Amino acid sequence: MPVKIEVKEVHSKGLSKEFLVTIPHAEVSSKIQKGLESRAKTAKISGFRPGKVPVSVIEQRQGNEIVSEVIDDLLNETAQKVILDHKLRPAVRPHFHPKEKYKKGENFSYTMHVELLPEVKDLDLKSFEITQYSVKKDPKKMAHLNELRAKAAGVNTPIKAKRKTKSGDILKIDFDGKIGGEPLKGGQGKDYELELGANQFIPGFEEGLVGYEKGKKVVLNLSFPKDYHEKSIAGKEVVFDVMIHEVMERMPAKLDDDLAKKHGFEGIKDMEAANAKLLSESHEKMTRGQAKQDVLNKLATLYTFDVPEGMVKLELDNICQQLSQEAGTSEPTEENLKKWQKEYKKIAERRVRLGLVLADLGRKKNIQVAQKEITDAVLQEAKNYPGQENMVIEYYKKHSSAVNHLRAQILEEKTIDFILKNAKIKGKEVSEEELQKIGEASESL
């Protein structure tokens, strides 16, 4: 039978509510007594036969443990009853605050704080207008892909003319890096071929080799970035002694069947067909991404309701954790945490609000994620880690939260697709460069 309780709403503001819940001592005592009797049947205590341990002995030796278990069970059971009886839709797990420790023979009271999901008004898709971009076909883009393949299969050829180095040149160099006069681990190289402007080395290295002739020795006084991935040398000064042995340029291969075969194709026609497919897929990804961004931006202007602080905190924690990992640390420093929480609070609120809008629409339109879709997504994720596929798959098997995150991502994409399918679509053809500028502008909104 359901536990009898007394409930009184003591606070209500926005999405936040508090209830004072009182459980009569008879209900608590009954649960505790049943717990003691159940434990007595299975307890193994020296001097007593199994199943014959007196309840009084169990109460004396294990009573506090059983009381704690009973109280925990009652908190969860009665909180669920409050939620159902008051038709609440919690945004996150409710918080419990007992008024005082349980005393035998007395009623037990606690305050339950719960944040509710906001009501989301229906989205009128008939008046929801989105511009669907398509990218103009540009022969120059196809030619550029051919040039990239030709360059990749080309050879580095010494420049005969005597001139100073410039960005785009390929130098054959020896280099020796030192920090405080001591050799830098991994900071030496012989006959290393470096393309100036490719940003292979730390800032200042490639720029510092511009304007010199073949055979010159150059000393570069630089500093590692403060956010360098190797924390032991981040921000430290470093000196590189560099010898320029050769100045070269990349001579592209000839556009013919031999080039195509080097790239794994039967001939030039097959390679160009693959280029066309690659370009088409790239444009489809760009236009889909822009459509999604436009949908989210428009939803953000239509919906401005308050969002649960608990959900915002969880999203903000995720953002800070991600930023910390990108900075090369497992946990954010106290300084960074305060800075990021202030800087990304609005972004977290927007993400939560849009997530609630999309989830509400998905629920109302019965948009579901099939198990096969989740399985396919896990397998696709595993493919991103060659040689570690089984490890990735096992991770998802053991972590339901990761699977739920995947499910949420799939549901979001399917809901976006539903909106695009049912909204008012206005087509517009643009160049790839124009679409990139549109994307940059919309991301700043």
Summary of the structure (lengths in Angstrom):
residues: 445
radius of gyration: 32.6
end to end distance: 54.2
largest distance: 101.5
contacts: 1185
relative contact order: 0.10
helix: 49%
strand: 21%
